[in-house]
C-alpha cells in the first residue's frame, strides 16, 4: 500500500542533528523512526507512545500520532489502529504541513489516515464503511503532489480502492469499469495492482467466450488518435493505449513493433498482456 509510510521529523531532514548532541525531541523522534525501518515495530510503538506523553504540545505531535497509528496497523492491532486513525481524522492538523523531503510535498495526515481506514475496513469486509473513507481520501482530503508520476500512482491506487469496495458490494461490473482505464502501462507509474485485481474479477464476471467476443469487437473498433496514442473501447469504457504500453518493464513486447500497423501492434499487446493474454493463448 502506497500510504504505509512513517512521517519523519521535518527539522532533522534539513539539519541532520548529530548523535553527539543532547537528545532533543527531534532526535528522539528520528531514533524511533529508525527503529521502524529496522523492523523493530514494538519498541517503535512504545517509544512513540512515550514521546506523546512526554511532549503533548510538540510540533511533532501530529506526526507521532500518525506514526503510532501506522505501527498499530503494522502490528495487526486493527481495532486500535482504527481508533487512532479516526482521532487524526477529527483533528485540526494541517494537511499542507511540509513533509520534509523531496519525495513528498505535504504531510497529508488525513489523506493518509483515510487510506488506512479504507484498507482496514476492506480487510474487515465492511464495504460501506470502506467506501466512506475512500470518498474522504479521494474528494475531501485529496492527495497533492507536484509530480505527474506520483499523481498517476495515486490515481491507480484510488481506482483499486474503489474497485475493491464495489466488488465487495457485489457490483463486479462497476469494479471492472473502474479499473479498465488503468489496465495498460502508461510510462508514469506501476499498474500491477490494477492487473492483479482485473485478473481476479474478470473471470468471476465474464466467461471466456464473452471476453473473447468483447476483445475482438474492441480490436475491430479501435481507432488510433496518432502514432503514439489511441483508445480501446471495452465494455463501454474508453481505455487509453499509449506506445509506452509496449515497453512495460514487467511484460514488455519483445517483437519489433515500430513498423507495424496499430491493429497489428494492438493484437500483439493484448496477447502479451497479463490480463488479456490468457484469452488468446488458451
VOFIZA-928599 format. One record per residue (C-alpha): residue number from 1; residue in three letters; x, y, z. Coordinates in steps of 0.02 Angstrom, whole numbers. Example, Ala and Ser with C-alpha at 12.3 -4.5 7.8 and 13.67 -1.06 7.14 Angstrom:
2
1 / ALA / 615 / -225 / 390
2 / SER / 684 / -53 / 357
//
This chain:
282
1 / UNK / 0 / 0 / 0
2 / UNK / 74 / 166 / -51
3 / UNK / 19 / 258 / 107
4 / UNK / 110 / 143 / 228
5 / UNK / 250 / 265 / 265
6 / UNK / 302 / 343 / 428
7 / UNK / 317 / 530 / 438
8 / UNK / 492 / 589 / 482
9 / UNK / 540 / 741 / 586
10 / UNK / 545 / 883 / 462
11 / UNK / 679 / 978 / 558
12 / UNK / 811 / 843 / 555
13 / UNK / 787 / 809 / 370
14 / UNK / 867 / 976 / 337
15 / UNK / 983 / 997 / 486
16 / UNK / 1047 / 820 / 514
17 / UNK / 1059 / 829 / 704
18 / UNK / 1218 / 742 / 762
19 / UNK / 1208 / 594 / 881
20 / UNK / 1333 / 677 / 999
21 / UNK / 1218 / 824 / 1038
22 / UNK / 1099 / 818 / 1188
23 / UNK / 941 / 722 / 1150
24 / UNK / 805 / 834 / 1079
25 / UNK / 626 / 791 / 1034
26 / UNK / 681 / 791 / 853
27 / UNK / 825 / 669 / 880
28 / UNK / 714 / 556 / 987
29 / UNK / 581 / 558 / 851
30 / UNK / 710 / 510 / 720
31 / UNK / 777 / 369 / 829
32 / UNK / 601 / 299 / 841
33 / UNK / 577 / 312 / 654
34 / UNK / 741 / 218 / 629
35 / UNK / 675 / 79 / 741
36 / UNK / 527 / 60 / 624
37 / UNK / 635 / 48 / 469
38 / UNK / 744 / -80 / 558
39 / UNK / 588 / -186 / 587
40 / UNK / 581 / -155 / 774
41 / UNK / 396 / -114 / 774
42 / UNK / 355 / -145 / 957
43 / UNK / 496 / -36 / 1026
44 / UNK / 449 / 98 / 898
45 / UNK / 266 / 94 / 950
46 / UNK / 305 / 103 / 1136
47 / UNK / 429 / 241 / 1100
48 / UNK / 304 / 348 / 1006
49 / UNK / 179 / 324 / 1147
50 / UNK / 309 / 384 / 1273
51 / UNK / 353 / 528 / 1156
52 / UNK / 172 / 584 / 1150
53 / UNK / 158 / 576 / 1339
54 / UNK / 320 / 673 / 1363
55 / UNK / 288 / 806 / 1230
56 / UNK / 100 / 836 / 1220
57 / UNK / 122 / 1008 / 1141
58 / UNK / 265 / 967 / 1023
59 / UNK / 254 / 1021 / 842
60 / UNK / 293 / 840 / 805
61 / UNK / 136 / 777 / 893
62 / UNK / 33 / 755 / 732
63 / UNK / 173 / 652 / 654
64 / UNK / 196 / 549 / 812
65 / UNK / 9 / 513 / 817
66 / UNK / 8 / 461 / 635
67 / UNK / 161 / 351 / 659
68 / UNK / 85 / 270 / 813
69 / UNK / -74 / 230 / 715
70 / UNK / 28 / 158 / 571
71 / UNK / 127 / 48 / 689
72 / UNK / -32 / -16 / 770
73 / UNK / -91 / -71 / 600
74 / UNK / 78 / -145 / 557
75 / UNK / 70 / -250 / 716
76 / UNK / -104 / -315 / 673
77 / UNK / -196 / -214 / 805
78 / UNK / -333 / -164 / 684
79 / UNK / -464 / -104 / 809
80 / UNK / -338 / 7 / 899
81 / UNK / -272 / 71 / 733
82 / UNK / -448 / 119 / 677
83 / UNK / -473 / 219 / 837
84 / UNK / -304 / 304 / 816
85 / UNK / -331 / 350 / 633
86 / UNK / -507 / 414 / 670
87 / UNK / -433 / 528 / 803
88 / UNK / -324 / 603 / 668
89 / UNK / -474 / 623 / 553
90 / UNK / -560 / 726 / 690
91 / UNK / -408 / 834 / 722
92 / UNK / -364 / 1007 / 656
93 / UNK / -194 / 950 / 591
94 / UNK / -129 / 1047 / 441
95 / UNK / -140 / 938 / 285
96 / UNK / -18 / 1051 / 194
97 / UNK / 117 / 1048 / 327
98 / UNK / 280 / 1022 / 230
99 / UNK / 327 / 839 / 229
100 / UNK / 513 / 873 / 246
101 / UNK / 593 / 788 / 97
102 / UNK / 598 / 781 / -92
103 / UNK / 485 / 628 / -111
104 / UNK / 328 / 707 / -38
105 / UNK / 275 / 889 / -26
106 / UNK / 148 / 881 / 114
107 / UNK / 112 / 781 / 272
108 / UNK / -69 / 746 / 218
109 / UNK / -116 / 672 / 386
110 / UNK / -299 / 648 / 344
111 / UNK / -272 / 589 / 166
112 / UNK / -154 / 453 / 227
113 / UNK / -264 / 409 / 376
114 / UNK / -419 / 395 / 266
115 / UNK / -325 / 273 / 154
116 / UNK / -275 / 167 / 303
117 / UNK / -455 / 167 / 366
118 / UNK / -520 / 117 / 195
119 / UNK / -395 / -27 / 190
120 / UNK / -437 / -81 / 367
121 / UNK / -623 / -86 / 331
122 / UNK / -592 / -178 / 167
123 / UNK / -493 / -308 / 264
124 / UNK / -641 / -322 / 384
125 / UNK / -762 / -337 / 236
126 / UNK / -859 / -186 / 297
127 / UNK / -877 / -116 / 123
128 / UNK / -996 / 28 / 157
129 / UNK / -880 / 98 / 290
130 / UNK / -732 / 71 / 174
131 / UNK / -823 / 170 / 39
132 / UNK / -845 / 316 / 158
133 / UNK / -658 / 328 / 186
134 / UNK / -614 / 303 / 3
135 / UNK / -726 / 453 / -33
136 / UNK / -638 / 555 / 102
137 / UNK / -469 / 503 / 31
138 / UNK / -523 / 550 / -144
139 / UNK / -636 / 702 / -128
140 / UNK / -620 / 783 / 44
141 / UNK / -435 / 763 / 81
142 / UNK / -360 / 728 / -91
143 / UNK / -181 / 680 / -122
144 / UNK / -72 / 826 / -177
145 / UNK / 95 / 821 / -264
146 / UNK / 192 / 916 / -396
147 / UNK / 247 / 762 / -493
148 / UNK / 145 / 677 / -628
149 / UNK / 216 / 507 / -584
150 / UNK / 156 / 519 / -404
151 / UNK / -14 / 587 / -456
152 / UNK / -33 / 442 / -578
153 / UNK / 17 / 318 / -443
154 / UNK / -114 / 396 / -329
155 / UNK / -248 / 383 / -465
156 / UNK / -207 / 199 / -488
157 / UNK / -213 / 166 / -302
158 / UNK / -378 / 261 / -287
159 / UNK / -455 / 158 / -428
160 / UNK / -401 / -1 / -342
161 / UNK / -484 / 54 / -179
162 / UNK / -648 / 98 / -264
163 / UNK / -645 / -65 / -362
164 / UNK / -617 / -170 / -206
165 / UNK / -764 / -82 / -124
166 / UNK / -878 / -109 / -273
167 / UNK / -830 / -291 / -294
168 / UNK / -859 / -321 / -109
169 / UNK / -1031 / -243 / -127
170 / UNK / -1073 / -364 / -267
171 / UNK / -1052 / -233 / -405
172 / UNK / -924 / -329 / -507
173 / UNK / -956 / -240 / -673
174 / UNK / -936 / -70 / -590
175 / UNK / -774 / -129 / -510
176 / UNK / -706 / -186 / -679
177 / UNK / -754 / -24 / -765
178 / UNK / -664 / 73 / -628
179 / UNK / -504 / -25 / -660
180 / UNK / -503 / -35 / -850
181 / UNK / -440 / 143 / -885
182 / UNK / -277 / 95 / -798
183 / UNK / -254 / -80 / -871
184 / UNK / -110 / -31 / -987
185 / UNK / 58 / 34 / -927
186 / UNK / 73 / 221 / -967
187 / UNK / 255 / 254 / -928
188 / UNK / 219 / 351 / -769
189 / UNK / 176 / 225 / -633
190 / UNK / 165 / 39 / -600
191 / UNK / -10 / -29 / -629
192 / UNK / 20 / -202 / -558
193 / UNK / -118 / -186 / -429
194 / UNK / -241 / -149 / -570
195 / UNK / -193 / -301 / -673
196 / UNK / -196 / -411 / -518
197 / UNK / -373 / -359 / -474
198 / UNK / -435 / -374 / -653
199 / UNK / -355 / -545 / -664
200 / UNK / -465 / -595 / -518
201 / UNK / -626 / -501 / -560
202 / UNK / -645 / -531 / -748
203 / UNK / -655 / -723 / -741
204 / UNK / -782 / -709 / -600
205 / UNK / -891 / -593 / -703
206 / UNK / -874 / -647 / -886
207 / UNK / -841 / -819 / -960
208 / UNK / -703 / -846 / -1087
209 / UNK / -817 / -835 / -1240
210 / UNK / -889 / -670 / -1179
211 / UNK / -715 / -599 / -1153
212 / UNK / -651 / -655 / -1322
213 / UNK / -802 / -581 / -1410
214 / UNK / -783 / -416 / -1316
215 / UNK / -596 / -407 / -1355
216 / UNK / -622 / -447 / -1539
217 / UNK / -753 / -310 / -1551
218 / UNK / -637 / -188 / -1462
219 / UNK / -494 / -227 / -1581
220 / UNK / -606 / -208 / -1732
221 / UNK / -669 / -38 / -1673
222 / UNK / -500 / 29 / -1618
223 / UNK / -460 / 200 / -1692
224 / UNK / -288 / 273 / -1657
225 / UNK / -277 / 460 / -1624
226 / UNK / -98 / 469 / -1685
227 / UNK / 58 / 363 / -1698
228 / UNK / 83 / 359 / -1510
229 / UNK / -93 / 353 / -1439
230 / UNK / -267 / 283 / -1459
231 / UNK / -421 / 222 / -1365
232 / UNK / -481 / 43 / -1346
233 / UNK / -664 / 32 / -1300
234 / UNK / -704 / -120 / -1195
235 / UNK / -870 / -145 / -1104
236 / UNK / -911 / 37 / -1138
237 / UNK / -750 / 101 / -1060
238 / UNK / -627 / 206 / -1161
239 / UNK / -456 / 138 / -1117
240 / UNK / -305 / 244 / -1163
241 / UNK / -170 / 146 / -1254
242 / UNK / -2 / 232 / -1269
243 / UNK / 157 / 173 / -1352
244 / UNK / 232 / 155 / -1177
245 / UNK / 119 / 3 / -1154
246 / UNK / 234 / -97 / -1268
247 / UNK / 381 / -65 / -1151
248 / UNK / 302 / -115 / -986
249 / UNK / 453 / -167 / -883
250 / UNK / 359 / -319 / -816
251 / UNK / 277 / -376 / -978
252 / UNK / 372 / -299 / -1125
253 / UNK / 325 / -342 / -1303
254 / UNK / 489 / -417 / -1364
255 / UNK / 450 / -410 / -1550
256 / UNK / 490 / -256 / -1654
257 / UNK / 329 / -157 / -1668
258 / UNK / 393 / 5 / -1741
259 / UNK / 338 / -29 / -1920
260 / UNK / 177 / -121 / -1882
261 / UNK / 3 / -51 / -1902
262 / UNK / -89 / -4 / -1743
263 / UNK / -209 / -151 / -1761
264 / UNK / -64 / -272 / -1778
265 / UNK / 25 / -195 / -1630
266 / UNK / -133 / -196 / -1528
267 / UNK / -162 / -382 / -1556
268 / UNK / 17 / -416 / -1505
269 / UNK / -3 / -308 / -1349
270 / UNK / -162 / -397 / -1295
271 / UNK / -87 / -570 / -1324
272 / UNK / 61 / -523 / -1215
273 / UNK / -41 / -435 / -1081
274 / UNK / -52 / -513 / -905
275 / UNK / -242 / -491 / -901
276 / UNK / -296 / -515 / -1082
277 / UNK / -163 / -637 / -1141
278 / UNK / -250 / -787 / -1061
279 / UNK / -398 / -765 / -1179
280 / UNK / -287 / -778 / -1333
281 / UNK / -170 / -914 / -1275
282 / UNK / -287 / -1048 / -1205
//
